[in-house]
Amino acid sequence: MVAINTILGAYGSTIDAGSPVNYRQGSDAEMTAFINEAKAGQIGAVIFYNANPVYNHPRGAELVDAITKIGLTISTNDRADETGSLCKYNTPDSHYLESWNDAEPKRGFFSFTQPAISTIFKTRQTQSSLLKWSGSKTDYPTYLENVWVSSLGGTTAWSKVLHDGIYEPKVGVASNVPQTAGLADSFASITKNYKANSDKMELAIYEKVTMGTGSQANNPYLQECPEPVSKACWGNYAMVSLATAKKLSLDQEVELDTLEVEVSVNGKTVKLPFIVQPGQANDTVAIAIGYGRTKAGKSANNVGINVYPFASIINGNIAFSNTGDVIVKATGETAKIARTQTHNTVMARQSVVQETVLSAYKKNVEAGRFKPSVITSEGKKEISAENGNKQEINTSGVSLWNGHKYNNHAWGMVIDLNTCTGCAACVVSCNAENNIAVVGRQEVINRREMHWMRIDRYYSSDADVEDAKGLEHASENPEVIFQPMLCQHCNNAPCETVCPVLATTHSTEGLNQMTYNRCIGTRYCANNCPYKVRRFNWFRYYQTDEYDFQFNNDLGRMVINPEVTVRSRGVMEKCSMCIQRIQAGKLEAKKEKRRPKDGEIQVACAQSCPTDAITFGDMNDETSEITKLLNAERKGRAFGVIEEINVKPNISYLVKIRNKEEKVVKGEGEVKEHA
């Protein structure tokens, strides 16, 4: 790779080798040497600084006995975890929001932190502990200030960088082009350890985007957030491709019930549920790390299996793969997986997810759009978009409703399918903002997850559009599209017409509202919702020991947003478009005797989206970003999901455009008839 970039002249142009990032500065070779020395009794003292190698190192089991041979062992972890429980002293470090600190995330670029809250527990920042243990009487904030005052040349400069939170050098750091010497040796080493065209099974160990390395595994929001591709949560599993599943006689079609398999790697064996994963490389089995914790807390303990011991150590470096003796076979038992989506493809429902290719879009900005029509007693009538500002849909008078007029605000949302990566940050932020209960693995299996927002994942299918059965199966190497799905805040809301107690009503600003203390739990609204985005509280999750994940203790209650009520059992709930934020923004503007400015009010999902795929705002504001976007895309990429049923959603989606040059799929752009 270095040689290729050197030939291309990338160093100094597209690659800045003079400013490397310092996010991961660990040395696998030094850690391996430490374990060897600890086992030999050659280590006198060790401080595990926010590290848990007993759990997350392939040789963690060897450390269990080795730690007892060390005279002084200290852990600064926030709990007596797998490593800390073996140490003689536990000195919990303060949370970073409770601490003073500096950091150099990129060479020559510095950032600074200072406490945002007082310490919740009886902790002490590790830097302060090190100063005290060294005999210094200076506290760490003073020590930090003295160092930077000396470096920057005065207290004024220090006050400025502390205020800004960052310090960037005025003079660039010299670029160092990596040396290409030794590449031949590296290539020889690779070919020695990895054989091309091998028919042996290979283990691929990966991180879930929601769980990561497992350091935050005790966070129930992360445990219950579905992994964007497999849509599974509360545990890990063994995944293989369909071809490999057939080869292993494991290709049975399942939903939540699946087979249990035994995965053996170089003599070590674990048992896991099994998933067929479209698009995965053949002859590989993939398992996520981050699970199998034993001393993390209620939410993490004994959830899934720890597969860190399966990682390889090659030439002193950890490789999260294994090409050794990898065997996968069925145990004869069945297992259940907590999954929030079990259908894999969109099954030619162009009214739900719409996409096209770049070549077609260049010719026609409405490429990929599904233009629905309905059959009425007066004959076929095409649905057309009208009434510019609100992007309402007119069906030539075919409607059960009288319509709404929004004289003040008209809140809406646009979601760009081109930009969404399916990371699920919006799902977690929605949970935290709106006090959404975590229900646990069994309730997810019972199809009772409470997420107000979900990320629907669809695979492409090779089947013909008329082959209904074949369309249920994903391609061997499918394309994937993610679609955030939440309450569409319909102008012609089907839920509102069937509620017998007016618990769900329409606001004067275009929102579909829920009045919790009026709801009697008939669930008529959920049955009538075409988007299936309503959730029902089957139990009192915040007062029942069985669901003791976050709201049942004093610490967990600190997570609760005081601006949002905590719902009880028997109540229907769904996306409120963060009404508490809307009201707070309106009140603040009212105090200043003005209208809210675009961008002042932001919903949690849009605020947390790392790719800005979600645009929220007032569609009555001609200067708002959402209005400009809709004006530009109304006769282009903007569409509503299931437009033909005429519920007039206030949430619009933008057609996904794939940057590939190929013919447009058969039938794209054609008008489909729906009886």
Protein Blocks (a to p, Z undefined) as FASTA:
>chain_A
ZZmmmmnomgoplpcfklccfkbmcdfklmmmmmmmmmnopafbdcdehiafklmgcklm
mmmmmmmmpmbacdfbfbdcfklmmpmbdcddddfklcccdddfbghiacddddfbdcfb
lcddfklmmmmmnopabdfklmmmmmmmmmnopaklmmmmmmnopacdfbdcddddddfe
hklmmmmmmmmmpcghiabdcddddddfklmnolmmmpmklmmmccfklopahiaddddd
fklmmmnopabccfkbccdddddeehiacdddddddehiaehiacddehihiablbjklg
opajdfklmpcceehiacdbdfbdcddddehiacddddfbfbfbenlpaklpgcddfklm
mmomkgoiacdddddfkbpcddddehklnopaceehpafbebjadfkbccdddddfklpg
olommmmmmmmmnopacebjklmmnopafbfbdcddddddfbdfklmmlmmpccfbdcdd
ddddddehiablfklmmmmnlpaccdfeopacddfklpgolommmmmpmnlpaccdfbaf
klcfklmmklmcfklmmmpcfkbccddehiacddehhmmlmmmmmmmmmmnopaddehja
ccfklmmmmnlpaccddfklmkbmklmmmmmmmmmmbccehklnonopabdcdddddddd
ddddehihiacddZZ
